[in-house]
């Protein structure tokens, strides 16, 4: 059991660190963006994250692109012969007023985990990272104390055999007359 605990304590942070390093290095053809507005509701709710595969998209797919210095995630409706695109948010009644060139499309959305964007934004803040680390430290200490308490021989409950004593049965007689 102790070996399993040690393996988990070493393996999980190592794997998480490797994922962060690989993603930060740009070694994967995917980018992650956070959804801040409700223009894609109900398909992609606010606080979701979108995983975008770079340079891969098709008409009808939700895509992420840059427009006016902002990153936008909307559905790709059409591409004209000149390479200009028409996009639309699923919650919007009409198509977008802009037409971005095809080369401004970052890529197509391949996944949109709900609420993940909230956590990504939370972990961008140093206070958020500190709170998560503090929580992990507290859980680790509780786990360590619980394991120590179980292995402490002075705290073990001893189960000794119980001897039953058979008491003789006596009938109590009353010399009093009952009324």
N, C-alpha and C positions, 0 to 999 in steps of 0.2 A: 504494500500500500504506500509506503514511504517513497519507494522508487517511482511509482506512478505519479505521485504528487510532485516530485522533483522533475520528472520528465515534462509534466504539464507546465510547471512554472518556468521551465527553460524553453520549451518548444513553442508555446503559444505566442509569447512576445517576439521570439525570433521570426516566426512566420509573418506576424503583423509588420514587423520592421522591414522585412524583405519586400512585402507587397508595397509598402510606402516608398521604399527606395526605387523599386522598378517603375512604379507609377510616376514618381517625381522625375525620374531620369528620361521619361518619354520613350521608354523602350517598347511600350505596347502601342498599338494603333488605336487606342481608345482614350477619350478625354471624359472628364466628369464635370457637369455643370449643375448648379442649383437653380430650381424654379422659384422665382420670387413673386410672380403675378398669377392671376387666375385665368389667363387667356386660353389655357389648354384644358380647363376643367370640363368634364369629369375624366377625360383620358389621363391627364397628368395633373394631380392636385398641387396646390401651393405647398412648399416645403419638401417636395420630392427632389430627388437627384435624377439626372438623366445621364446615361452612359452612351456616348456618341462614338461610333466607328468612323474614323476620319476618312474622307474622300469616297465613301460608299453611301449612296442614297438613290432613291427612285421616286417617281411621282406617286403621290398618295401616302408616302411615309412621313413621319414627323422628323423634321431636320432641325439642326442648330446652325445658325449663321450669324454674321455680324452685320449690323445696320446702324449707321450713325454713331459708331463707337460703343454700341451696346451689343451684348450677345442675346439673341432671341431664339426661342424654340417654338416653332409653329409647323403646321402641316404644309408640305410642298404640293401645290395644286397644279401648277403647270410650268413648263419651260418653253420660252419662245424660241424661234429660229435664230434669233440674235444672241441667245444665251441668258436672257433676262428671266427671272423667276417670279412666279406669283405664289404667295403664301397666305395662309389664313390660320388664325387661332381657332380651335374647335369651339370655344365659347363665344366667339365673335360672330356677328350676323353677316358681315361682309368681308371680302378679301382685304389684305393689308394695303395701305395706300402706297407703299413703296414697292419697288421691283428691284431686287438686288441681283447683281451679276452672279452667274453660276459659280465663279471662283471664290465668292464670299461665303459659300456654304461650307461649313466645317465638316459636316457629315450627318449620317442618319442615326436616329436614336434606336438603340438595340435593347435597352432596358430602362425602366423608370421606377426604381424602388421608392416606395412611399416613405415619407418622413426621414429618409436618409439625408436629404439636403439640410434639414434642421440640425442634425448631428454634425454634419460637415461644417456648417457655419459656427456651431457651438465650439467645435474643436479648433477653429481658427483663432479663437480668443484665448490668450494665455490663462485667464481665469478658468475657462472651460476645461482646458488640458489639466490644470492643477486640480480641479475638482474631481476629474476622472481618476487621476493618479492617486489622490487622497482616498477615494472610495476603494480603489483596488488595494491600497495599503491596509485599510481598515479590514476589508474582507480577508486578506491574507493573514492578518493578526488574529482575527476570530478563528479562522481555520487552524492556525498553528496552536492557539490556546485550546481549542476543542480536541485536537489530536494529542496534545500534551496531557490533558485531563484524562483521556481514555487510557493512556499508557502509564499513568502514575499508579503504582501498585497500592499506595496508601488510600487512594480514592475508590478502589474497586469495591463493589458490593460483594460481600461473601455470602454465599448461599450454603448455610449449614443445615444439616438435616433437622427436621422438626420432629420431636418425639411427643407423641400424644399420650397424655395420661388419662386413663379411664377412671373417672370418678365413680364411686359406688352410687347406685341409685337408692335413695332413701325416700320412704314415704313419710310425709309429715302427717302425723295424726293430731287431730285436735280433740282435746278432752272437753272442749266447750260444747255446750248445746247450741244448736243453731235455732234462731227464732224465725 
